[in-house]
Amino acid sequence: MSNTAREPSAQSGQKLDISVKVYPVQDGKNLLANASVTIGGCFAIRGVRVMNSEKGAFVSMPQRKTAEGEYKDICFPTTAEMRKAVNSAVLGEYQRAMSKTENRDSVLDAVKQKAAEVKPPSPDRNRGADKGGR
C-alpha cells in the first residue's frame, strides 16, 4: 500500500487551473514575450518564453546551460496533454495581450489624429472689453 496522497488531476478527468501572465518584449529578435505560469494555484513557473521561428510562435520552458554547452529544461510537462494545455494557455494569453496592445495603439492613433484636426481657439481680442460692461 502506498503512502502518497494524490489530488484529483487531469488524469481523473478534472482540469487543472492554468493561469498565465505575459509580458511582451518590444525589440526582441526571436523573443516575443516572457511569461509566468501558475498551475493549480500551487505551482509557479517563471522564465517561460514565447519565441518566434520560421514555423511560428512556440513556448520555451526555462532552461540552463550544461558544462557541455547544451541547454536543458529546468521544469517541463511530463505528459503530452499537459504540454498541450500549457502551450495553448501561454500562446492564447500572448495573442490576447497583443490584441490589447493593437487596440490601445489604434485608439491612441485615433485620438492623436482627432487632436490634430481640431483647431486651437484663436485669441479673442475683444474678450476683455465686455467684462467692464456688466
C-alpha positions in Angstrom: 0.0 0.0 0.0 1.3 3.4 -0.9 1.5 6.4 1.5 1.4 9.0 -1.3 -1.8 11.1 -1.5 -3.0 12.1 -4.9 -5.1 15.1 -5.6 -7.7 14.9 -8.3 -5.9 16.0 -11.5 -6.3 15.8 -15.3 -5.8 12.1 -15.1 -9.1 11.7 -13.2 -11.0 13.8 -15.7 -10.8 17.1 -13.9 -8.9 20.0 -15.5 -6.1 21.8 -13.6 -6.4 25.6 -13.5 -3.6 27.2 -15.5 -3.2 30.9 -15.2 -0.7 32.9 -17.3 0.8 36.4 -17.2 2.5 37.5 -20.4 5.0 40.4 -20.7 5.5 41.2 -24.4 9.0 42.3 -25.4 9.3 45.3 -27.7 12.5 44.8 -29.7 13.5 41.2 -29.3 14.7 39.3 -32.4 13.2 35.9 -31.8 11.9 36.6 -28.3 8.3 37.7 -28.4 7.4 37.7 -24.7 8.3 36.4 -21.3 5.6 34.6 -19.3 4.8 33.3 -15.8 2.6 30.2 -15.5 0.8 29.1 -12.3 -0.6 25.6 -12.3 -3.4 24.6 -10.0 -2.8 27.7 -7.9 0.1 25.9 -6.1 3.0 25.6 -8.6 4.5 28.6 -10.4 6.9 28.6 -13.3 8.9 31.8 -14.1 11.0 32.3 -17.1 8.7 30.8 -19.7 9.4 32.4 -23.1 7.3 32.9 -26.2 9.7 32.5 -29.1 9.4 33.2 -32.9 10.6 30.7 -35.5 10.1 30.0 -39.2 7.2 27.8 -38.2 5.6 30.4 -36.0 5.4 31.2 -32.3 6.2 28.5 -29.7 6.6 28.2 -26.0 10.1 27.6 -24.5 10.3 26.4 -20.9 13.1 27.8 -18.5 16.5 26.4 -19.4 20.0 26.1 -18.0 23.2 25.6 -19.9 25.3 22.5 -19.0 29.0 22.3 -18.9 28.9 20.6 -22.3 27.1 23.7 -23.8 23.8 22.0 -24.1 20.5 23.6 -22.9 18.3 21.5 -20.6 14.8 22.4 -19.5 14.6 23.1 -15.7 11.0 22.1 -15.5 8.7 20.7 -18.1 5.3 18.9 -18.6 5.7 15.2 -18.4 2.7 14.3 -20.5 1.6 15.3 -23.9 -1.8 16.5 -22.6 -0.1 18.8 -20.0 2.3 20.2 -22.6 -0.5 20.9 -25.0 -2.5 22.6 -22.2 0.4 24.8 -21.1 1.3 25.7 -24.7 -2.2 26.7 -25.6 -2.7 28.7 -22.4 0.6 30.7 -22.9 0.1 31.3 -26.6 -3.6 32.2 -26.1 -2.7 34.8 -23.4 0.1 36.1 -25.7 -2.4 36.6 -28.5 -4.8 38.4 -26.1 -2.0 40.7 -24.9 -1.0 41.5 -28.4 -4.6 42.3 -29.5 -5.0 44.6 -26.4 -1.8 46.4 -27.5 -3.0 46.8 -31.0 -6.4 48.1 -29.8 -4.7 50.5 -27.5 -2.4 51.7 -30.3 -5.3 52.2 -32.7 -7.2 54.2 -30.1 -4.2 56.4 -29.4 -3.7 57.0 -33.1 -7.3 58.0 -33.5 -7.1 60.4 -30.5 -3.9 61.9 -31.9 -5.5 62.3 -35.4 -8.6 63.9 -33.9 -6.5 66.3 -31.9 -4.6 67.3 -35.0 -7.8 68.0 -36.8 -9.2 70.3 -34.1 -8.2 73.9 -34.5 -6.9 75.6 -31.4 -9.1 78.6 -30.3 -7.8 81.8 -31.7 -7.1 84.5 -29.1 -10.2 86.8 -28.9 -9.1 90.5 -28.6 -12.5 91.7 -27.6 -12.7 89.3 -24.8 -11.7 91.7 -22.1 -13.9 94.5 -23.4 -17.2 93.1 -22.2 -16.0 92.4 -18.6 -16.3 96.1 -17.6 -19.8 96.4 -19.3 -21.5 94.2 -16.7 
